[in-house]
Amino acid sequence: MIYENVELYNVEDILKEGNEIGLLRIPQRVRDKLNENAKNASLYPAGCEIRFNLKSDFAKIILKGFNGNGICEIYFGDFFESWRLIKNEPTEIEIKYPQNIEKLEKLAIEKNLPFDPKVVRVVLPHLLITKIIDINGEMKPPDREQVPKTKYLAYGSSITHGATSVRPTGTYVFKTAQLLNVDLINLGFGGGAHLEKEIADYIAERDDWEFGTFELGINMVGGFEVEEFERRVDYFIETIVNKKKDKKLFFIDIYPFYLDFENGEKQEKFREVVKNKVKEINKNNVIHISGFDVLKSLKGLTYDILHPSPFGMEEMGYNLSNIIKQFF
């Protein structure tokens, strides 16, 4: 989304309240039809960035968080600059190009990096509702050739959203995107990946992504019966597959969690639903991935034996990117 003189990346809609701009990762028309967890999670700017080329000496961005603190990261293209703590009061961030920006540009060209260092990237907190209060400076949105050509869409639960990742670029899907030199569209919704018809239709109708990963099951194993999960999986997968016949589509079943260490059975039935649906479709571009092939280490889990730790997020990013590479 282009907003004034910047790009709000991974933002599909905005909510204006006075001088405060709230960010939505899905259009309001879709958000209205989803479960309450997804509605709330869509307000969190996981994978969202403020992007621009700086034309004046510096720019000032004022952000405000709600219900806690969060980390914002600043990049010049692929090059990390610093992080800032966003709090519940307005926080001003001043940005200017480093003195060695020309050196960074030269290196980016020589090494074929996906982002032009002239693109300032303010990576917003993934676990904090963050609103834009003001943007000052002479700027312009990035040109198409300044950012990765390939976009990767990731749908899933709080694990995809990035819960327990310390920094916004520390999620497994962000790491996967970095390792593959692609741009991430994060559609992870903490507690809200219920595979509704509306979110399946929305993902299928979007034409701005080249491949996708879809983490299915963990948010439904507790409150839904196997039959209802299967019904939703059928519609979700078939809808996306039928509309995206030329895209690589990776359907991931449930990552290891506490029921796997308690002789549980229901989660295995959920995994079989995803695996069997992909097998039934039997298309080369539709791939099933076992969650155990992505998160392999027990110490990759946090104390709740559900969410990945920062170590786990790193491991998942490397493992998932290596799996995806085999199909390109």
C-alpha positions in Angstrom: 0.0 0.0 0.0 1.3 3.5 -0.9 0.5 5.9 1.8 1.5 9.5 1.1 5.1 9.4 0.2 6.0 5.9 1.6 5.1 2.3 1.0 3.4 0.5 3.9 4.5 -3.0 3.0 2.3 -6.0 4.0 -0.4 -3.5 4.9 -3.8 -3.9 3.1 -5.9 -1.5 5.0 -5.7 1.4 7.5 -7.8 2.5 10.4 -7.7 6.3 11.0 -8.4 7.6 14.5 -7.6 11.3 14.7 -3.9 11.7 13.8 -3.2 8.0 14.5 -3.0 5.4 11.7 -3.7 1.8 12.5 -2.5 -0.9 10.2 -4.3 -4.0 9.0 -2.6 -6.9 7.2 -5.9 -7.9 5.5 -8.7 -5.7 4.2 -11.4 -4.8 6.6 -14.0 -6.6 4.5 -12.2 -9.9 5.1 -11.3 -9.2 8.7 -15.0 -8.7 9.5 -15.7 -12.3 8.5 -13.0 -14.0 10.6 -12.9 -15.3 14.2 -12.1 -12.9 17.0 -8.5 -14.0 17.4 -7.8 -13.4 13.8 -9.5 -10.0 13.9 -7.3 -9.0 16.8 -4.1 -10.5 15.4 -4.6 -8.7 12.1 -3.9 -5.4 13.9 -0.4 -6.6 14.8 2.0 -5.5 12.0 3.9 -8.8 11.8 6.0 -8.6 8.6 4.9 -5.0 8.0 7.4 -2.3 7.1 7.5 1.4 6.3 9.7 1.6 3.1 11.0 4.6 1.3 13.9 6.3 -0.5 15.2 9.3 1.4 15.3 12.5 -0.6 16.0 14.9 2.2 18.9 14.9 4.7 16.8 12.9 7.2 13.3 11.6 8.0 11.4 11.5 11.2 8.8 8.8 11.9 6.7 8.8 15.1 5.2 5.5 16.2 3.1 4.6 19.2 2.5 1.1 20.7 -0.5 -0.2 22.6 -0.5 -2.6 25.5 3.2 -3.1 25.9 6.5 -2.5 24.3 8.0 -3.8 21.0 11.1 -3.8 19.0 11.4 -1.9 15.7 14.3 -2.6 13.3 15.9 -0.3 10.8 17.5 -1.6 7.6 19.1 0.0 4.6 18.1 -2.6 2.1 19.5 -5.9 3.5 21.9 -4.1 5.8 20.8 -3.8 9.5 21.3 -0.4 11.0 19.8 -0.5 14.5 16.7 -1.3 16.6 14.4 1.0 18.6 12.1 0.3 21.5 8.5 1.3 20.7 6.5 2.2 23.8 3.0 3.2 24.7 3.8 6.9 24.2 4.8 8.4 20.9 8.4 7.4 19.9 10.3 9.4 17.4 12.7 7.7 15.1 15.2 9.8 13.1 16.7 8.2 10.0 19.4 9.3 7.7 21.6 7.5 5.2 25.0 6.3 6.5 28.1 8.0 5.2 29.1 4.7 3.4 25.8 4.4 1.5 27.6 4.4 -1.9 29.8 1.5 -0.7 26.7 -0.4 0.4 25.1 0.2 -3.0 28.2 -1.1 -4.8 28.3 -4.2 -2.6 24.6 -4.9 -3.2 25.2 -4.8 -7.0 28.3 -7.0 -6.8 26.7 -9.6 -4.6 23.3 -9.4 -6.3 21.5 -8.7 -3.0 17.7 -8.5 -3.3 17.2 -5.1 -1.8 18.7 -1.8 -2.9 20.4 -0.2 0.2 18.8 3.1 -0.7 15.5 1.6 0.4 15.0 2.5 4.1 13.1 -0.3 5.8 11.4 0.4 9.1 10.4 -3.2 10.2 7.6 -2.7 12.6 7.1 -4.7 15.9 5.4 -8.0 15.2 3.9 -8.5 18.7 2.7 -4.9 19.5 -0.2 -3.1 18.0 1.6 -0.1 16.5 0.2 3.0 15.0 1.8 5.7 12.9 1.5 9.2 14.4 3.5 11.1 11.9 6.0 10.8 9.0 8.1 13.8 8.1 10.8 14.2 5.4 11.1 14.2 1.7 10.7 10.6 0.6 9.5 8.5 -2.3 8.3 4.9 -2.3 10.7 2.2 -3.6 10.7 1.4 -7.3 9.9 -2.2 -8.3 13.5 -2.9 -9.2 14.7 -1.9 -5.7 13.0 -4.8 -3.9 12.9 -8.6 -4.5 11.1 -9.7 -7.6 9.6 -12.8 -5.8 7.0 -12.6 -3.0 6.4 -15.4 -0.6 3.0 -15.6 1.3 2.9 -17.4 4.7 -0.4 -18.3 6.4 -0.6 -19.8 9.8 -1.0 -19.5 13.6 0.9 -17.6 16.2 3.9 -19.6 15.2 3.9 -18.1 11.8 2.9 -14.7 13.2 6.0 -14.9 15.3 5.0 -15.4 18.9 8.0 -15.8 21.2 10.4 -14.4 18.6 12.3 -11.5 20.2 12.6 -9.4 17.1 10.4 -8.9 14.1 13.0 -10.3 11.7 13.5 -13.3 13.9 10.4 -15.3 12.9 10.9 -18.5 11.0 9.0 -17.2 7.9 11.1 -14.0 7.9 14.3 -16.1 8.1 13.0 -18.3 5.3 12.4 -15.2 3.1 15.9 -13.9 3.9 17.5 -17.2 3.0 15.6 -17.4 -0.2 16.2 -13.8 -1.2 12.4 -13.1 -1.5 9.9 -10.7 0.1 7.6 -11.9 2.8 3.9 -11.5 3.1 3.1 -12.6 6.7 -0.5 -13.7 7.2 0.1 -15.5 10.5 -2.7 -14.8 13.0 -2.0 -15.7 16.6 -4.8 -18.1 17.8 -6.8 -17.4 14.6 -5.7 -19.7 11.8 -9.2 -21.3 11.5 -9.1 -21.8 7.7 -12.3 -19.9 7.1 -13.8 -19.7 3.6 -13.2 -16.0 3.5 -9.5 -16.2 4.2 -9.0 -19.0 1.7 -10.9 -16.9 -1.0 -8.8 -13.8 -0.1 -5.5 -15.6 -0.4 -6.6 -17.3 -3.7 -7.6 -14.0 -5.2 -4.4 -12.1 -4.4 -2.1 -12.0 -7.4 1.0 -10.5 -5.7 2.8 -13.7 -4.5 4.7 -16.5 -6.3 4.8 -19.3 -3.7 3.2 -19.9 -0.3 3.5 -21.9 2.8 0.3 -22.8 4.8 0.6 -24.0 8.4 -2.6 -25.9 9.1 -4.0 -27.3 12.3 -2.6 -26.1 15.6 -5.3 -23.5 16.2 -8.1 -25.9 15.5 -6.9 -29.1 17.2 -8.2 -27.9 20.6 -11.7 -26.6 19.7 -12.7 -28.4 16.5 -13.5 -32.0 15.7 -11.5 -33.9 13.0 -14.5 -33.8 10.6 -14.9 -30.1 10.8 -11.1 -29.6 10.3 -11.2 -31.9 7.3 -14.1 -30.0 5.8 -12.2 -26.7 6.1 -9.0 -28.2 4.8 -10.8 -29.5 1.8 -12.2 -26.0 0.9 -9.0 -24.1 1.9 -6.6 -26.3 -0.1 -8.9 -26.8 -3.1 -9.7 -23.1 -3.4 -6.0 -22.0 -3.4 -4.9 -24.9 -5.6 -7.6 -24.2 -8.2 -6.7 -20.5 -8.5 -2.9 -20.8 -8.2 -2.2 -23.6 -10.7 1.2 -22.1 -11.6 2.4 -21.5 -8.0 4.4 -23.7 -5.7 2.1 -24.4 -2.7 3.5 -25.9 0.5 1.0 -27.2 3.0 2.6 -27.8 6.4 0.9 -30.0 9.1 1.2 -29.4 12.8 4.6 -28.6 14.3 5.7 -30.8 17.3 4.0 -29.7 20.5 3.0 -31.0 23.9 0.4 -33.6 22.8 3.2 -35.4 20.9 4.8 -36.1 24.2 1.6 -37.3 25.9 0.6 -40.1 23.6 -2.1 -37.9 22.0 -4.0 -39.1 19.0 -6.1 -36.2 17.8 -3.1 -34.2 16.4 -2.0 -37.2 14.4 -5.5 -37.4 12.8 -5.2 -33.7 11.9 -1.8 -34.3 10.3 -3.2 -37.1 8.3 -6.0 -34.9 7.0 -3.5 -32.4 5.5 -1.2 -35.1 4.2 -4.1 -37.1 2.6 -5.6 -34.0 1.0 -2.3 -33.1 -0.7 -1.9 -36.8 -1.8 -5.5 -36.8 -3.2 -4.8 -33.6 -5.3 -1.7 -35.2 -6.7 -0.2 -32.2 -8.4 3.5 -31.5 -8.8 3.1 -27.9 -7.5 1.2 -29.0 -4.4 3.6 -30.2 -1.7 3.0 -31.6 1.8 5.6 -30.8 4.5 5.7 -32.6 7.8 6.0 -30.2 10.8 8.6 -32.6 12.2 10.8 -31.9 9.2 10.8 -28.2 9.9 11.1 -28.1 13.7 13.4 -31.0 14.6 14.9 -30.1 18.0 13.1 -30.4 21.3 15.2 -27.4 22.6 13.6 -25.5 19.7 10.5 -25.2 21.9 9.7 -22.8 24.7 8.5 -23.8 28.1 4.9 -24.1 26.9 6.1 -27.0 24.6 4.1 -25.3 21.8 5.8 -22.2 20.5 9.3 -22.2 19.0 12.0 -20.5 20.9 14.4 -18.1 19.1 16.6 -21.0 18.5 13.7 -23.0 17.1 12.7 -20.1 14.8 16.3 -20.1 13.4 16.2 -23.9 12.9 12.8 -23.7 11.2 13.9 -21.0 8.8 16.9 -23.0 7.7 15.0 -26.3 7.4 12.0 -24.8 5.6 14.1 -22.8 3.1 16.1 -25.9 2.3 13.0 -27.9 1.6 11.5 -25.1 -0.6 14.8 -24.8 -2.6 14.4 -28.4 -3.8 11.3 -27.4 -5.8 12.8 -24.5 -7.7 
